[in-house]
Amino acid sequence: MANHVSALKRARQTVTRTEVNRANRSRVRTSLRALREALSKNDVKAAQEQYRETVSTLDKSVQKGVLHSNTVSRYKSRLNARLKTLATTGAPAAKSKKK
């Protein structure tokens, strides 16, 4: 345990920051999970609504420093591609697996 006043304060700040980051990360993961479930159920309307909410959550995560902007761009691009495929064909897009 820290002994200096400044080190004690830093320890308290770390605990608070960790809780905030954990909550933000959990919010992002929950939103992504809900969207992926809507996509897998072939429910276009629910998937489109959830996509809007998920994009908002992802963008907020960038502002809060939880995720990098390039990571969020990649997520949004892939999720939008799956949503478009579902909307046009009615079938879920197959996940591509790289070797």
ABEGO torsion letter per residue (X at the ends): XBABAAAAAAAAAAAAAAAAAAAAAAAAAAAAAAAAAAAAAGBAAAAAAAAAAAAAAAAAAAAAGABBAAAAAAAAAAAAAAAAAAAAAGBBBBBBBBX
